[in-house]
Amino acid sequence: MLSEYAVEPAAIGSDWRTFKDLIDRFGADKGRLISRLPTKWEKKVIQAAKDAGVPDVRMSSIIERLSHSKHKVVDFNRDYDHEADWIGNALREHGTRPFKAIICGAGKAASAEAMDPDDCSDAHPLFRATTSCDVTRTADQIADALHTMTAVSKEVDIVDPYFDLRPAKGNYLATLVSLLARLTGAPGQTKAIRIHFRDHDTRPSAEILARDGSAQVKGLLPPGYRIEFYAWSEKLGGEDFHDRFVLTELGGIMIGAGLSADGPEESAAFTLLNFEHAQGLRSRFSDGSTVYARVGSAVRIHDDGSTELF
C-alpha cells in the first residue's frame, strides 16, 4: 500500500512553494514515502534552498517542516555514491530496485518514471496512491500488504484481540511466518515486533506462550529482531478492544477482518491511518496506558530463540 519515491533535494528545496506543496503530499497516510537518498537528505534540501536564495523567513519554515517530517523521509537501505551526482545515484538504484517515480528537475533523468515536481498530482498515474483496499486473506497477500510499512519501521505494533498461535484459534502463525520471511535480508536492522491481544481465561500462561512461541518461530527471526507478546484487558466502562491494526512510528493500517489467514475466498479491508491518529492508538498499548490494562507478564522471544518474561 506504500510506494517509495526518489525526490531530488534540489528539485524540492530550491523553491518555497514547491517545497510546501510537495512535502505535504508525502507520509504513510498518503501512501507515499520519500526515500532517504542520501542519508542526509534533509541537509541537502536545506542547502539547495540556501543556494537558490530562499528568504530567511521561508528558510526557517523549511527547516521546521523538515524537522516534523521524519515519518515522511524513510531509510530504504539504499546505497549512495558521494562521488556521483544525485541523478546518477537515483538512476542506478532505480535499475536495481525500482522507485515508484523519480521526482527531479525537468529533463534531468532519462527514465520513464521521471516526474517534474509540477506534475505531482493525484491525477498522474505515477503519483496516484492507494490508501484503502481489500486484501485477500492468505498469509502471502496479507504479508505483502504489510511488508513496506513494517520493513522501514523500527517498532511494529500488531494489534488483534484474537491473535493466537494455536492452530485451532485461527491461522495467525502463517501470516507471521510469511511476514518474517519478507523482512529477512535487511542488514544491520534491529526491530521490535510487538503483538497485542485480548486476555481471556482460556489463553495459555505466559510460560507456555514463551515455550511454544519460541519453538514456532525458531530460525525465522532475522538477526536483531525480537517478538514480544502482550495481553490486555478492557477497563470497566472503557473502550472496547475490538479493532485490528498494524501501527508503527511512521503511521498505521487499520485491518477490518483481522490478520488470520482464513483463505482466498475472504478479504479484509486495509486502510491507512492519519499519522497522529496512529500514534494515539499506539499509546493505548504502551506502558502507562490509560485505555487498556496489561495483564500478567509479557513474553519476549529473541532471534536466537531465547525467551524472557517481563
N, C-alpha and C positions, 0 to 999 in steps of 0.2 A: 504493500500500500504506500510505501515511501520511495521516492526517487531521489537520486544523488545528482547534483548539478555542479559542474566546474564553473566558477564565476571569477573572471579576471579582475584582480584588485583595481587596476587602472580603469576598467570599464564601469565599475560601480562607484569608485571613490572620487573620480575627477569632477563630478557634477552633483551638487547637493540634492536637487530634485530627483535625479536618477537614483541616488543612494536611498533617499527616503522612500520612494515608491517601491524599489526593488527589495530592500531588506524586509519590508512588511509583508512581502509575498512568500516568505520562507518560514519554516518551522514545521515540526512534525504534524501539528494540527492542520497545516495547509497541504500536507502530502509531499512537501519538497524540503530537502536539506542541502545546505551548501557544503561542498567538500573542503576540508581544511587542506588546501593546496596553495602555498606551502604551509608548514606548521604555524608560522607566524603570519597567517593570512590577514588578521585584523591590522597588524602593524603595516602591512603592505598597502591596505586600503587607506589608512591614515596618511601614509607617505604620499600616496597618489593624490589625495586631497590637498596636501600641502603643496605638492609640485604644481597642481592646477590653480593655485592661488585662491582656494576656497576661503572666504572671510572667517575671522576668528570665531564669531558667534555661531556660524554653521559648523566650524571645526569642533567646537565644544559639543554640539548636538550629535555629530557623527560619533565622537568618542563615547559619549554617554549611551547612545543607542547600541553601539557595538558591545559595550560592557554588559548590556541587558539582552544580548543575543547569543549567549553561549550555547543555548539549546537549538540554535539555528545553524551554527557552523560546527561541523562534526568531523572527527578524525575517522576516515575510512581506510586507514593504513595504506596510504598512497606513498610511493617513492617520489622524491623531488631532487632534481639535479640543479644545484645552485649555479652551475657554470652555464646552464642553458636558460633561455627566456621562459616566461610563464606559458606562452602559447605552445612552445615546443614540449614542455613538460605535460601540458594538458593533452595534447595530441598523442604523445607516447602512452600515457596512462589510459587514454580512451581506447587505443588499439589493443591494450592488454585486458582491460576491464571497463566496458563502455559506461560513460555517463549517460543520463537521460538527455542532456544537452550541454554544450559548452557556450556559456554566455560571455561574449567578448566584443571588442570593437569591430566595426564593420570591415569585412574583408581580411581579417587577421588570420582566421583559421580555415583551411581548405578541408572542410568536413560538412557532410550533410546535416550533422547535428549541431552546427554552429548557429547561434542566435545573437542578434543585436539586442541590447537592453530594451530598446523601444518596442520590440516585438513580444516582450514577456507579458502576455495576457492569457487569460483562461481560454480564449478562443484559439490560441495557437496549439497545434497538436503536440509539439514538444514541451509545452508548458502546462498543458492540461493535467490536472491531478485528480485522483480518486480519493475521496475522503470517507466513503462508506460503500460497502459492497457485501454480497453474500459469499461465504466461503464454504465449500463442500466439506463435510465433517469427516474427512480422512486425516490420518496423522500427518501425511506429507503436505496436504493442502493447508492445514492449519499452521504447520511449521513454516511453510513458505510465506504465509501472510504475516507471520510474526518475526521472520528472520532479520530483516533490516533493522527494525526498531531494537531488537534485543542484541544484535551484533555490535551496534555502535554505542550502546549504553553500558555504563559501568555497574549500575544496580538495576535489577529487574524484579518487580513485584508481580507475581502471578496470583490473582485473586479469584478463587472459585470456591463457593461454600461447599460444594460436593466433591472437590478434588480428593482422590483416594487412589493409592497404588494397588489396592487389592482388585484382582480381575473381576470379581463379582460385583464391584461397585462402579463399573464404568471403565472405559479404555483410556484412562488418562496417562498411563505409563507409555503407551505407544506414541502419544503426542510429545511427551517429554523426551523420549529417546530420539525421535525424529528431529526435534529442535536442537538437542545437544549435538547430533551428527552434523548439523549445518553450522554450528558455532565452532566446531573443531577446525584448527588450522589458522587461527588468528594469533600470530606470535606476540608474546610479551603482554598479553592481556591478563588482568585479574578481574574477576567478576563474581558478584554475589547474586544468586538466583534464589529469591525468597518466595516460598509458596504458602499462601494463607488460605485456610479452610475453616469451616464452622465446626465447633466442637459438638460432639454427640456421645451419648453414653455407650454406643456400640463401636466407637472408634478404638483402635488399639492404643496401648500405652505408648509413651514416648520411647521407652526402652525397646519395645517391639518394632516401632516405626524405624528407629535407628538401625536395628539389626536387619530387618527385611529391606529397608530402603537402600542401605549400603550394598547389599547383595544384588539388588535390581539395577543399580546404576554403576556397578563396578566396571571400571575400564571405559566408561562413557564420558566422564567429566574431563574436559580439556585442562591442561596444566594451568594452575592459578585460579580455577573455578571452584566454587563451593555451592552446595544447595542447602537451604535452610527451610524447615517446616514449622509453621506456627499455627496453633489452634486458637480460635477466637470465639467468644460468646457475645450474644446481643445483651444490651443493658435494658433493664426493665423500663418500658416506656420510651425506649430509644429507637435508633434506626434499625430497620430490618436488614439482615445480612443475606442478600439475595443476588445482587448484580455481580457480573463477572467482568474482570478487567485484566489487561496486562499494562502495568504502569512503570515508567522509568523516569530518570531525571530529565529526559528530553520531552516527555509527553506520555500519552497513553492511548489505548484502544479499548473500547467497550465491546464486549462479546456477548451476543444475545443468548444463545443456547448453551454456552459453556465450551470447555476445552476437551471434553471426552470425544475420542474418535469413534463416533457411532455409526459411520458408514456413508457411502457415496449417495445414498438416497436422501440424506438430510443435509441441511445447510444451516449456518449460523450467520447472523448479521454482525459485521465488524465495522465499527465507526470510530474514527479518530477524534480524540477529545481535545478541547481547548487546553493550552498549556497550564494555565493557572488552575483550572478545574482538576486536571490530572494530578497536580502537586497537592491539592487539597485532599483528594481521595487517598493519595499515598500516606498522608498524615494520619488517616484513620487506622492504618496498620503499622504504626511505628510506636516506639517507646513513649509512654506518656499519653497515649491515645485517650481522648475523652468520648469517643464514639462507641468503640467496642472494648471488651475486656479480654486480655490474654489469659489463656487457660494453661496451667501446668508448664512443663519445660518445653522449650523449643529444641529441635534436633538439627545439628549441623553435620553435613557429610562433606569431607574434603576430597580432593582429586585423587588421593592415594587410598581412598576407601575408609580411612579412619573416621570415627564419629565422636561427637561430644554432645552433651545436654547442657543447656544454659538457660 
